[in-house]
Amino acid sequence: MNRIGVVGCGLMGAGIAEVSARAGMEVVVVESSAPAAEAGQARLTKSLKRAEDKGKIGSAAAVLERIRLEISLDALADREVVVEAIVEDEQAKTDLFTQLDKIVESPDAILASNTSSIPIMKLGVATTRPENVIGIHFFNPVPVLKLVELVPSLITSPDVTERSRRFVQDVLGKEAIDCPDRAGFVVNALLIPFVLSAIRMLESGFADAEDIDRGLVLGAAHPQGPLALADLIGLDTTKAVADSLYEEFKEPLYAAPPLLLRMVDAGLLGRKAGRGFYNY
Ligand code: NAI
């Protein structure tokens, strides 16, 4: 596999394009407009320059040469694998998969989504080849975190799953785990209720934020506590994933606590807003 397409060059799409180009693949990235493509190019350049400065790659310019930014999906016609990383919106993603189905020529091409919560089956049935559609869920920051969740739907072909596994493991050098096509997959289904429990603990006055986080860092060897982690993920994203888990399973442990809802309403979204459970 050598020709990869990525749709969306935001936080995740740029990361996926970067690791693919660093692995020697030839990458076409499609953004929705010229300004968005310029922003994507700037994001890629900054990240690769940083990797070069840290000595993680030889030449940022050489990697950038393997990445082409485009604003028309037609540029994806000859791709062997396309990874979609646009906004987490079901209608936008199903529309995109319907278009990709018409544009990507090879009948063997893998059509993958980086979605965190939308059922892969819904994206598959938006195409005439649902057996080629799979979830390949990367973690943020993509160049740093090793894990990829592989999410075949009920009708994804075993051959597509295995080729996707080889792509993430052998080509990109990541570690893959197999996940069911259910909201949250494996990692978020465990992580989000843990974060929500910490928020409930804070909300009820059971313990303060510093003690909750220090407890998990010092007592359970977590690299950061659950409230600092929520600030990093973004409280809006935390709420969105909790909502999709609750919608799927109807279990109280997935219900977003009122404190989280009020903080999202107030715009206290964590690190990116300068304030969440902590000030930045
Ligand atoms: P983002 O908002 O940073 O990037 C989305 C990009 O897609 C934007 O640059 C936007 O211009 C572009 N876009 C929107 N519609 C488009 C279209 N029709 N065609 C081409 N480009 C289009 O979002 P982010 O965080 O990169 O998330 C992308 C996907 O990755 C979502 O499905 C999200 O759930 C998933 N994800 C996010 C993680 C995170 O930590 N942020 C982690 C793992 C998965």
Boltz pocket constraint, residues with backbone or C-beta under 6 A from the ligand:
constraints:
  - pocket:
      binder: B
      contacts: [[A, 7], [A, 8], [A, 9], [A, 10], [A, 11], [A, 12], [A, 13], [A, 30], [A, 31], [A, 32], [A, 36], [A, 84], [A, 85], [A, 86], [A, 87], [A, 88], [A, 89], [A, 92], [A, 96], [A, 114], [A, 115], [A, 116], [A, 117], [A, 137], [A, 138], [A, 139], [A, 140], [A, 233]]
      max_distance: 6.0
